[in-house]
Amino acid sequence: MDPRTTKALAEITDEGRFEQLALAVLHHAEPFCAALSQQGVNAAGKTRASPVDNIGFVRDAEPPHMVIAHHTTAAERDLRAKWLTQSNGEKKARLGDIAKTAEIVAHERRRTPSLATTLFLTTNREPDEQLVRDAVALGAAFGITVEIWSRVRLARVLDTDPTGQWIRRTLLGIEQELLSPDLLADLSRASFATLVPSGSSRTWIGRELDRQLVQSRQPISFVLGESGSGKTVACLRAMNHWIAGGGFALIIAEDVVEEAASLSGAVMTSLRRLHPSLAESSSAMSLASAARPVLLLIEDINHAVNPSRAIEKVARWAGEATGEENRGSPTWRILCPVWPRVMNGLSEQARRLVEPMLVQPKPFTPEDGIAALEAKAKAVDHPISTAASYALSTALGHDPLLIGLHAFGATSTPDAVISDFVERSLRRCESRTGIPAGELHVALLQMTQQMLQRRRLAPSWNDVTGWSTISPSLHALRQLVAHGEVVRLEGSSARQKVGFRHDRVRDHLLVEAAAALLDADALGDDIVGDPFFAAVFGDLVLSHVGADAFLKRVCRKNPLAIFHALRRAEYGSPARSKLLAVAEQWLAAESNRGYDQRSLRGEIAAVLMEAEGPDIVVLAKALPESTAHSRMARLRNGDLDAGIEDCLKPQFYRAQWRERQIEHAKLRHADTLVVQLASRLQDRAIEGSIREALLNLAGSVADPRLSPAISTSWAADDDRGERLDDYLWAFAFCCISQDAESVLGPVCSAWAALPQTRNGSKPSPRDELAGSGIRWKFERRPPGPAIDYLVERGAHADLSWQIYYLLHAVDHPAAIRFCIRAMAQARERSEQSYFFNFRNGQDHWQRYRDEYGIHMSTDSRALLRTYWQNTAADPHERIAAFDLWASSWGEDDLGHLREWQSDVLLCDRILRHRLERGDTTAIPQLLPKLSSDQRRYWWQFTRTTWSEDLTIALQRALDERSAQIAAEPNLVFDIDHSLFNALIRLPRDTAEAMLLQHWEAVSDSSQFVQAALYVASPLLLERAAQAIAVAPEPAKVLEFLTMHFGIKQQGHPGLTRPEQIMGLEPYFDLIEEKDLDWLAEGCNEVGWFELRRRLFDPRLPDSRNCWNEARLPRLFDRLTADMHFVSHEIEAVLEAGVAWETIATALREWVTQAPSEDALRLAGEILQEHSRRVDLDIMSAWCGQENEATRAVIANTVFAVRHRTAD
């Protein structure tokens, strides 16, 4: 224990202060004390006369149970009199606390003869052993149980329990080291304040995105939008809403993400930046729950050294898919704003991982612009009409950043807003400080010039103050930083770094700094040729497009900048024409088409994908390789062939990234695409995969004008039966109500004619078509007319189940009604059939809720409510509708559920879903069920909600179990697993006390032995060791241990203290190797790398969870032979706690002994994905024979690393 605590307790002389502290400890640590009121201290914290200090009754106790507490700071010599003095019948003496309590108990027992009573005596002293025995004996004589809480017992809670430490911090002023809910709430507010200056939220406006982010239960949401589109503000609004509602939230900086080996490690680092004294074993995740997860906002991942790798790392934190038994929402949620160009830079493998997690907000609308301007006007007391707001928003392109920076009455052209904002801010700083605006501008320019030349875009303040060239301007710079409008300091005092109002403000200043250096003939080739600044020099080129010498210099040194400039130049302008000629000339040069320029060309294609104009198609076609980026650059600018090529690639149905480009192409080139597609579809000469691609593209374009051409294709296609899914796709999305039956009828007839016989474990051909990729397309964008027809067609038995499966996850009223009928009919036939064959809809929405945070629409859920709330409706339809409705969540769910709790048909279902949603008001209805024949079923729902009443119910369940075991020792209890899950969620001291109290009765249950190992107190570890030692089959006691410890489980507290792992070490020989490997992985996930290295690495020398430096050369040898998953393998090493510097050192040594060209290629692959510029010397350390091919590998790697990193 901490000596500071015992000393502080011993020094308390204020009775009122001690009573506050002792009562707080009892309220937390003793379940029976939850109902104690405070009679002995008034509102001012001063003691007052009362026969007891605290009194209360345990709710629903049987027999009735009264609890009383007395607190004292009396000296040790006075404790005996304070507690034990009794009336001697002769002289008036001040009764002791036990005697006073006995009088109250005697009076109360006249009303309640069976009353049980517990008296808590607290003191900041240490009574001697005789006094302890006498006090307990005297209490027993009066029928009172006496519990003494002395200084040491109080200190134990204050020192070793997180909430105890919060009490200690609040009342004793000793800094907290363990994370408690109260401290985490404090740190949530502090974290929010680091990114949101006071008062800045006054001009925020609500958007649909806010609701989407708050209501979503998706573990990870990558919020996709351009810089300045309002995505970060929406995330901050969600965070503010979360905190205001009593939730926990935390901002995680991009550098923390890059350095962290696990999500737990990232959270821990972020918390310690806010609260440095926090112990490593603290776990924010264990304080959250699936019903109330912690919200994590990742700040500026776009500015990470390697954004692509950081994004992929975050996506992998979602974890591997879990089976049905492990399903459940995680106890955390992540919001991560991402730029489209960063997303476009992901590998295909990473993109497939991330795409299901994307949230793409709608663009800022005119209405949003009006609301933002009116809110801003109100904040600065500037009168403005709605018409004036609309005109101004339109002039600013409805751009939220420009609206935020614009000053009423100033220039409203988009190009001028940022420069006007900087100028106005400098003037305001001048009026506040007296430093001329020109001098402030020079200071700002000097700093950004140094940032550019030193390649430090987010320098620390210590770095800046150490730059000798800006020393004369340091005072002016300090004033600008203090002013905080254009540039400010961010982070804790120990880690302050320079930040700007926005990325676009910083980039504007960098361009201005580069222009000043150019004018002064001080812009060196090393800066001009740095690919990291290609976008900056693209802007500079655009403003100096008439300077031919500079244009040629940039084209030679940094050709990517030319394409950035071309992207921004207006189509048809002289500047665009000039830049186009330079770009075409560069692409045509044979020297630019080799492997050495491959990464550069990839970045060029990514830039072209964001550009508009028919000339972009020409440039994209001029690239020597066809990539996803080059194809999308062509398609979004109207090139049908690019769309066909892309449809031939795998994953077309689910590639949201491609779908976004097709949507863009439709907006600008729909007529052209429709005409070309119709012509090609009607061409009889086109066969095979090309026709399938055309049909797929037709379905994506989804234009009714294509329906006749698809019909012509159907009629002429002799092989149409082999591509029924393609025709169903194309017709479904191109038909209208009037022709849906005529075009879809023949397809459905052919579908119904397919064989129904299963091929082994594979579905039948008829079933398989319903499960093809078209189902996911229906889910994302329901084709209304087609659904209306399919619902009618589903009434026929030949396709009834297939159409149900096709539509079970479609958020459309006709599909919802159809699914209710199909489910109800199945339930009427057989509840077993309903449960096994018709839960697809429930499973879908539950899975999408838990894994992706996607919910059924409000309208569809309202429709479902009309079914299940109609008491006159068919019972099977009511149950089916309720099950579908409850599988998705909404903000008003609890109101509806509470209102309908008394419904006889649905009451149990309603209670279950109230509990799953964390509704503590449902606990009174739950309590009787925990004693019923169905108690095993009901105990599982205590995982998402808890109260003191449930603690008492758990105590009662364990009492009953002990009594039954005493009567019949060989009984087997089917609720042990449920009781285990309840126990491990209790405070550690409470769980320990319960297990110790019932140990004799539970020690032969593997569930409770594992509970003891999980709680991992010294006493419980000792008891567990004894139980395992005498078990007939010790290994069986440890079966399913990783599941019980929360490894690969969602909705479980998981590993929270190293003692849980250390306590298992004596039994490693009894635990299967697979489970040891999972435990090692669990250590990695919470950042206990040294513990894992010590305990698991010697036993698992080949595990992918137990990497160390010595194993790296063998890994490099293996990857040389197969480079398909290089990034994934290196990521696994990093996640195992091996630092990148260690990997780089090992790789540097390995290439000196690996002369093959494949070894060099492997080094290049690793460096491109993971390294910084300082590691590029690894390529030159390669010991092989240099030739043209190897020089190309080196050049390609150097460009990729320099483009990705600034230093």
MIKE-190132 format. One record per residue (C-alpha): residue in one letter; x, y, z. Coordinates in steps of 0.2 Angstrom, whole numbers, plus 5000, padded with zeros to 4 digits. Each point is the difference from the previous one (the first is absolute). Layout:
// MIKE-190132
AXYZ ...
***
This chain:
// MIKE-190132
M500050005000 D500550184997 P500750075017 R499450174994 T498249945002 T500249925018 K500950165005 A498650114993 L498649905008 A500950005017 E500150194999 I498250034998 T499250095015 D498550074991 E498549885004 G499050064986 R501349984987 F500549825006 E498149955000 Q499950064982 L501549904995 A499549845010 L498250014993 A500750014982 V501149855003 L498549905007 H498850054987 H501349944987 A500749845008 E498649935010 P498449954990 F498950015016 C500550185002 A499350074984 A498450065009 L500850095014 S499550175003 Q501050135009 Q499350065017 G501650055008 V500650144989 N499050154994 A500150084982 A501550115005 G501049845005 K499950035019 T499549875012 R498350015008 A499249915015 S499249834995 P499949835008 V500849924984 D501150084987 N499249904986 I498549884998 G499149914986 F499149844995 V500649874987 R498850004986 D498949844998 A501149915013 E499249845008 P500050005015 P499950195001 H501850085003 M500450165008 V501750084998 I500750135012 A501750095000 H501050105013 H501650094996 T501350075012 T501750095000 A500249965019 A501749965006 E500449815002 R499950025019 D498350064999 L499349884987 R499449875013 A498950135009 K499450074983 W499449834994 L499749895016 T499350115014 Q498349935006 S498750075012 N500449945018 G498350055006 E500650115014 K500950154992 K499650094984 A501449954988 R500250044982 L499649844991 G501349924988 D499649984982 I499549815002 A498850045014 K499250144991 T499849894985 A499349865011 E498650125006 I499550044982 V500049824995 A499049945015 H498750144996 E499949944982 R499949825004 R498350035009 R499450044982 T501149874991 P500549865011 S501149924986 L501050154997 A501849974997 T501250155004 T501850044995 L501050135009 F501550084991 L501250095012 T501350104990 T501650085008 N501650084994 R500949915014 E500549825002 P499049915015 D500949875010 E499649824998 Q499049995016 L498950154996 V499649924983 R499549835008 D499050095014 A499150114987 V499549854989 A499449915016 L499050145007 G499250024983 A499649824999 A499250015018 F498750124993 G499849904983 I501050134990 T501449954988 V501450135003 E501250044986 I501650115005 W500750114986 S501750065008 R501350114992 V500949854991 R498349934993 L499550174993 A501850034993 R499949844991 V498550064990 L500750174998 D501649944993 T499649844990 D498350044993 P499750124986 T498550085007 G500850005017 Q501550104992 W498750124993 I499350035018 R501850015006 R500450134987 T498450105004 L500150005019 L501849985004 G500850084985 I501149854995 E500249984981 Q499149864992 E501049864992 L498649874996 L498750054987 S498250025008 P498450054991 D500150175008 L501850034994 L499649944983 A498550124999 D501250145005 L501349954987 S498649994987 R499650185003 A501850055000 S500449914984 F498550084991 A500750175006 T501749974992 L499250014983 V498650125002 P500450175006 S498850075013 G498450084991 S500549944983 S498549885000 R498850145000 T500050014981 W499849814997 I498449944992 G499149845000 R500149894985 E499349834995 L501849935002 D499950045019 R498549895002 Q500849874990 L501650005010 V499150005017 Q498849874996 S501249884991 R500749865010 Q501349964987 P501649965009 I501050104988 S499450144988 F501250084988 V499150174996 L500550034982 G500150184994 E501150144993 S501050115011 G498850135007 S498449914996 G499550005018 K500349815004 T501150045015 V498850125007 A498649874999 C501149885009 L500350135014 R498250035001 A499749815002 M501450005013 N499250155009 H498349915000 W500849845007 I500850095014 A498450105004 G499149845001 G501149935013 G501149904988 F501949994999 A501050074986 L501850034995 I501050084986 I501449894993 A501450094990 E500649934984 D501849985007 V499249895014 V499249894987 E501649984990 E501049955015 A498749895009 A500049814998 S498249995006 L498550105003 S500249985019 G501750064998 A499450154990 V498750045013 M501249985014 T501350124992 S498650134997 L499449995018 R501850025007 R500350154990 L498550085009 H500449925017 P501849955001 S499949915017 L498849874993 A500649825002 E500449894985 S498749875006 S498550124999 S498849954987 A498750124993 M499249864990 S499549915016 L499050155006 A498950004984 S498749894995 A499149954984 A498550105005 R501250155004 P501649994990 V501550125001 L500050114985 L501850034992 L500350144988 I501649984990 E500750174996 D500950044984 I500349824994 N500350084983 H501650085006 A500749845007 V501749964993 N499249854991 P498150044999 S499649844990 R500849895013 A499250095015 I498349994992 E500249814997 K500749985018 V498450095006 A498949894989 R500849845007 W499650055018 A498249954996 G500649835002 E499749844991 A498249944997 T499349915014 G498849855000 E498250015006 E500549965018 N501350145001 R499050134991 G499650175009 S500450184998 P501850055006 T500250115015 W500750144989 R499750104984 I501250094989 L499650154989 C501450044988 P499950154987 V500949954984 W500350094984 P499549924984 R501850014992 V500649915015 M498749864998 N500549994982 G501849965005 L499549845009 S500449844992 E498649894993 Q500149885015 A500050155013 R498550084990 R499049845001 L500350005019 V499550195002 E498650024988 P498649925011 M500550135014 L499950154989 V498750145004 Q499950124985 P499050165006 K499050094988 P500850164994 F499650165009 T498350064993 P499450174997 E498949985015 D501549955010 G500950164994 I498650115005 A499949925017 A501950025003 L500050184994 E498550045011 A500849925015 K501650094997 A499150174998 K499149975016 A501649965009 V500850174994 D498350095001 H500050044982 P498250014992 I499849904984 S498549944991 T499749834993 A500150064982 A501750085004 S500649855008 Y499549894985 A500950124988 L501650015011 S500049815002 T499849984981 A501450124997 L501149895012 G499549844991 H499149945016 D501849965006 P499949985020 L501850065002 L499850154989 I498450045009 G500949995017 L501450114994 H499050134991 A499750175009 F498450084996 G500350154988 A501649934993 T500449924983 S499049854997 T500949924986 P500749825005 D501850044995 A500150155010 V499149945016 I501549925008 S501250144996 D498850135006 F499749905016 V501950005004 E500150184996 R498650055012 S500749895013 L501750084999 R499150175002 R499049945015 C501749945008 E500850174996 S498650105009 R500249885015 T501950005001 G500550164991 I501249904989 P499750064982 A499149874989 G501450004988 E501349955013 L498849865005 H499849944982 V501950004998 A500149895016 L498749884994 L500849994983 Q501749975007 M499349855011 T499149924985 Q501650024989 Q501049915013 M498649875001 L500249974982 Q501850004999 R500249895015 R498549894995 R499250025017 L498150034997 A499649985019 P501550055009 S500150015019 W500150175007 N501749965007 D500649974982 V499350164994 T500850105014 G501649924996 W500150054982 S501250144999 T499450084984 I498450055009 S500750065016 P499750194996 S498249964997 L499749895015 H499150135010 A498850034986 L499849824997 R499649975019 Q498650134998 L499349924985 V499949835009 A499250085015 H498850094989 G499649824994 E498950044984 V501249954986 V501349905010 R499949935018 L500949885011 E499249835002 G500249855013 S500650005017 S501350115007 A501349864999 R499649974981 Q499450164993 K500150014981 V499550144987 G498349984993 F499050104987 R498250055000 H499849874986 D501149904988 R499450114985 V500650165010 R501749915003 D500149954982 H499650184994 L501450065011 L501249874993 V499750054983 E500250195004 A501749955009 A500549904984 A499650154989 A501050125011 L501549884999 L499849994981 D499950194999 A501650015010 D500949874990 A500149905015 L499049854996 G501249854998 D499849854989 D499949895015 I498450085005 V499350024983 G500349824996 D499349935017 P498549894995 F499250035017 F499750184996 A499349964982 A498350075004 V500850165007 F501050034985 G498549954989 D499250165007 L501650104998 V500149944981 L498250054997 S500350185006 H501750014990 V499449904985 G500750144989 A501849975006 D500649884988 A501749975008 F499249965017 L498749894991 K501449904992 R500949995016 V498649935010 C499549874986 R501849945000 K500250005019 N498249965006 P498949954986 L498649955012 A499850195004 I499550034982 F498549885001 H499550085016 A500050174992 L499049924985 R498749935012 R499750185007 A500050094983 E498350044992 Y499749894985 G500150104984 S501150145008 P501750044992 A500949945016 R499149834999 S500549994981 K501850045004 L500149885015 L499249864989 A501350014987 V501449995013 A499149855008 E499849914983 Q501850034996 W500649925016 L498849854999 A500649974982 A501950005004 E500649825000 S501150045015 N498550025011 R499249844996 G501249885009 Y499949925017 D501050145008 Q498550114998 R498649885004 S499650085017 L500050174993 R498849954986 G498949925013 E499950175009 I499750094984 A498549884997 A499350045017 V500150184996 L499249984983 M498549915009 E499650165009 A500150114984 E498650044988 G500050024981 P500149894984 D501850044999 I500249895016 V499549854991 V501450034987 L501350015014 A499349855010 K500149904984 A501850064997 L500649915016 P500849844995 E499149895013 S498149995003 T499750025019 A498450035010 H500550185001 S500350034982 R498449904996 M499050115012 A500750164993 R499449954983 L498349945006 R499650155010 N500350104984 G498949904989 D501049864993 L498949854999 D501549884996 A500750045017 G498449955008 I500049834991 E501849975004 D499650035019 C498549894999 L501149864995 K501050015016 P499549905016 Q499050085014 F499050114989 Y498349975009 R500750065016 A501350134995 Q499350165007 W501550094994 R499649964982 E498150035003 R500450185006 Q501050034983 I498549934990 E498850115009 H501150154996 A500149954982 K498149994999 L499850175006 R501150084986 H499949874986 A498449905002 D499350044982 T501749954992 L500249845011 V498249944997 V500150024981 Q501749914999 L499449865012 A498449984990 S500949984984 R501249875007 L498749905009 Q499149984983 D501549944991 R499849824998 A501949974996 I500450045019 E500149845010 G500649935016 S500750105014 I499950164990 R498149984999 E500049975019 A501050155003 L498850114989 L498549935010 N500950045017 L500450174994 A498150024994 G499449965018 S501350125007 V499450144989 A498249955004 D499250114986 P498349944994 R500550054982 L501149855000 S498549875003 P499649984981 A501849964996 I500149885015 S498549914993 T500749994983 S501649935007 W498949875010 A499149954984 A501549974990 D501149925013 D500149814998 D501049995016 R498950115011 G499649855012 E501950015005 R499850185005 L498350015008 D500750105014 D500850134988 Y498350024992 L499050015016 W501350145006 A499850104984 F498149984998 A499750035019 F500950175000 C499450064983 C498249955000 I498550115004 S498349955008 Q499249994983 D501249874993 A500749915015 E498949854997 S500449994982 V501850015002 L500349915016 G498749864997 P501049904988 V501550025011 C499149935015 S499249864989 A501849954995 W500550015018 A498649895007 A500549874987 L501749985007 P500349845010 Q499650005018 T501149855005 R501550055011 N501749954994 G500749935016 S500250145013 K499850134986 P498450094997 S498949944985 P500150114984 R498350075004 D500550055018 E501850064994 L499350144989 A499150085015 G501650005009 S501150084986 G500750175000 I498450084995 R499349985017 W501250135007 K499650124986 F498249985005 E500450045018 R501050164996 R498850074987 P498349925000 P499350004982 G498250045004 P499049944985 A501049844999 I499649975018 D498250034998 Y500049864986 L501149885009 V498850015016 E498649954989 R501049864992 G500549945017 A498349955003 H500349854989 A500849855009 D501349974986 L501050155006 S499250055016 W501549965011 Q501350064987 I499150174999 Y499950015019 Y501849975001 L500450134986 L498950135009 H500349965019 A501250145002 V499250134988 D499450165009 H498550034990 P498149995006 A499549874987 A501549895005 I499650035018 R498249944998 F500549854990 C501349955013 I498750015014 R498849894991 A501349874995 M500750005018 A498249995008 Q499549854988 A501649915005 R499750035018 E498249944998 R500749844992 S501449975013 E500950105012 Q501549904997 S499950044981 Y499850195005 F501550005011 F501249914988 N499450044982 F499250175002 R501150105011 N501050074986 G499250185002 Q500350005019 D501849944998 H500450124986 W499450165010 Q500849945016 R501749964991 Y499950174990 R499650095017 D501449915009 E501450004987 Y499650154988 G498850115011 I498749994985 H498250015006 M498349984992 S499250174994 T498950095012 D498549974988 S500349824999 R500149985018 A498450115002 L499149884988 L500649855010 R499350085016 T498350014992 Y500049824999 W500649945017 Q499150145009 N498349944992 T499349885013 A498649954988 A501349944987 D500549824997 P501249955015 H501349924989 E500150164989 R500150105016 I501549905006 A500950004983 A499850194999 F500650025018 D501549894997 L500550104984 W499750175008 A501049955016 S501549944990 S500350184995 W500250155012 G499350175001 E500050155012 D498249985006 D500149815002 L499950005019 G498550115000 H499049884989 L500749845010 R499550075017 E498350054994 W499649834993 Q500949905014 S498349935006 D499549924984 V499749825003 L500649934984 L501650114999 C500450035018 D501549895001 R500750054983 I499850185006 L500949985016 R501549914992 H500250154988 R499850135013 L501449915010 E501149994984 R499850194998 G500750035017 D498350045008 T500250005019 T498250035003 A499649834993 I501049925014 P498549985012 Q499149904987 L501649894997 L500249965019 P498649875002 K500649914984 L501749985007 S499249885013 S498949914987 D500249844990 Q500750114985 R501350085011 R501449944989 Y499350094985 W499750165010 W501650025009 Q500950024983 F499250174998 T500850075016 R501650034989 T499350164993 T499250085016 W500449995019 S499450075016 E500249965019 D498449904999 L500849884988 T501549995012 I498849945013 A499249884988 L501749934995 Q500449985019 R498349915002 A500349894985 L501749955007 D499249975017 E498749884992 R501349914990 S501049975016 A498549945009 Q499649884986 I501849934999 A500049975019 A498449904998 E500649914984 P501950014997 N500049934982 L498750134993 V500550084983 F499450184998 D499550064982 I500150185006 D501850005005 H500650094983 S498750145003 L500550025018 F501850014994 N499750144988 A499150095014 L501449985012 I501450064989 R499150164997 L499950055018 P501350115009 R501549895004 D499850005019 T498149964999 A500449854988 E501449945011 A498950015016 M498549904991 L501249874994 L500949975016 Q498349995010 H499449864989 W501749924995 E499649835008 A498449994989 V500750064984 S501849945000 D499649844990 S499250114986 S501350054986 Q499050164997 F500350065017 V501849945001 Q500250104984 A499150155008 A501249995014 L501550004988 Y499250154991 V499750115015 A501849955005 S500150065018 P501449915010 L498749905010 L499049954985 L501649944991 E500549905015 R498249925000 A500049974982 A501749915001 Q499349885013 A498549964990 I501049964984 A501249905010 V498649885007 A499050004984 P499949824992 E500450084983 P500950175003 A500050044981 K498149994999 V499950145013 L500950114988 E499049964985 F499250154990 L501150125011 T500450124986 M498150024997 H499750035018 F501550135001 G499250104985 I501349964987 K499250034983 Q498450045008 Q499050164998 G498950075015 H501249925013 P501150105012 G501549904993 L501850015008 T500150145012 R501549965011 P501649914997 E499749905016 Q498649904990 I501449944988 M501349975013 G498849905010 L499849884986 E501949964998 P500049855012 Y498749924989 F500850024982 D500449824999 L498149965002 I499450134987 E499949964982 E501350094988 K498750084990 D499350085016 L501750065005 D500250084983 W498450095003 L500550065017 A501650064992 E499050104988 G498950065014 C501650075008 N500550094984 E498350084998 V500150085017 G501950044998 W500749885013 F501549964988 E501349975014 L498949885009 R499649914984 R501849994996 R500549935017 L498549875001 F499549954982 D501550034988 P501049855007 R498549884998 L499450074983 P501650034990 D499150004983 S498450095005 R499550154990 N499650085017 C501749985007 W501250094988 N501750055006 E501550074991 A500949834998 R498549934990 L500150154987 P501349934988 R499049844998 L498450104996 F501050104987 D500649844992 R498249934999 L499250164993 T501450014987 A499249844992 D498250065002 M499750195000 H498150005000 F499750055018 V501650095004 S499050155008 H498949895010 E501549905007 I501050155005 E498450075008 A499949845011 V501850035006 L499650185005 E498449955009 A501049885010 G501050145007 V501550004989 A500550184997 W500250054981 E501850065005 T500449825004 I499249934984 A501050134990 T501649955009 A499749824996 L499650034982 R501550114998 E501149865007 W499149874989 V500250084983 T501950015003 Q499949804999 A498649984987 P500750044983 S498449954990 E499050124990 D498549935009 A500850055017 L500150184994 R498250004994 L499549945017 A500950145008 G499250124988 E498249935004 I500350015019 L500850184999 Q498650074989 E498749955012 H500850035017 S501650105000 R500550185001 R501450094990 V501349965012 D499849814996 L500450024981 D501849965003 I499449825002 M499849994981 S501850064997 A500649875013 W499449864989 C501549894995 G499449944983 Q500650044983 E499350174994 N499250014983 E498650094991 A498649905008 T500750025017 R500350194998 A498150014995 V499549915016 I501050125010 A499450164991 N498249945001 T500249975019 V500850165003 F498650104992 A498749905009 V500850035017 R500350194996 H498350034994 R499249925016 T501250085013 A500750175002 D501549955011 
***
